[in-house]
Amino acid sequence: MYRVKDAVLRDGQAMVVENTRARGWQRLVAKRADQSVSPTGCVLTKYGFKRLQCDVAEGSAACMDVKRSDDVKGWLAVVYD
């Protein structure tokens, strides 16, 4: 979970983390995620979990964001279908 413009929080999957020896990690490249429709009777969404899918741009390319480490607000555990 990371902050984008206007302090909006967005979910994404970490793809690349840039590390430096002196300062720890600095930047994160994330594949942007959007909420997805849940199948009927999904146990996880029944108990409040978010169902996410890759946000796709024109031409079927995944949308990516590059964020600074101070924009990251939390990490999510992910369960894949």
C-alpha positions in Angstrom: 0.0 0.0 0.0 1.5 3.3 -1.0 0.6 7.0 -1.3 0.0 8.6 -4.7 -1.1 12.2 -5.6 -3.5 14.0 -3.2 -2.6 11.5 -0.3 -4.7 8.8 -1.9 -3.6 5.2 -0.9 -3.2 2.6 -3.6 -2.5 -1.1 -3.6 0.2 -2.7 -5.7 2.6 -5.6 -6.0 6.3 -4.8 -5.3 8.3 -5.7 -8.4 11.7 -4.1 -7.8 13.2 -2.5 -4.7 16.3 -0.3 -5.1 18.7 -0.7 -2.2 21.7 1.4 -1.3 24.3 0.2 1.2 24.3 3.4 3.3 20.6 4.3 3.4 18.7 1.0 3.0 16.0 0.8 0.4 15.1 4.0 -1.5 12.6 3.3 -4.3 9.9 0.8 -5.1 8.6 -0.2 -8.5 5.1 -1.5 -8.0 2.6 -3.1 -10.4 -0.6 -1.2 -9.8 -3.6 -3.1 -8.5 -7.3 -2.3 -8.6 -10.2 -4.0 -6.8 -11.8 -6.9 -8.6 -15.2 -8.5 -8.6 -15.4 -11.4 -6.2 -16.9 -14.7 -7.2 -20.2 -15.7 -5.4 -19.5 -17.2 -2.0 -15.8 -16.2 -1.8 -14.8 -16.9 1.8 -12.1 -14.3 1.9 -14.2 -11.3 0.7 -17.0 -12.4 3.0 -14.7 -11.6 5.9 -13.6 -8.2 4.6 -10.5 -9.0 2.5 -9.9 -7.1 -0.7 -9.8 -8.9 -4.0 -7.3 -7.3 -6.3 -6.3 -7.6 -9.9 -3.5 -6.1 -12.0 -4.5 -2.6 -13.4 -4.0 -2.8 -17.2 -3.3 0.1 -19.5 -4.1 0.2 -23.2 -2.5 -2.6 -25.1 -2.6 -5.1 -22.1 0.5 -3.6 -20.4 0.5 -3.5 -16.6 0.4 -0.1 -15.0 3.5 0.6 -12.9 4.3 3.2 -10.3 7.8 4.2 -8.9 7.5 5.4 -5.3 10.0 6.6 -2.7 10.3 4.6 0.5 8.5 7.2 2.6 5.4 6.9 0.3 5.0 3.3 1.3 2.4 3.1 4.1 2.1 -0.7 4.7 2.7 -4.2 3.4 -0.1 -6.7 2.6 0.0 -10.4 2.8 -1.2 -11.8 -0.6 -3.0 -15.1 -1.3 -3.1 -15.9 -5.1 -6.1 -17.7 -6.7 
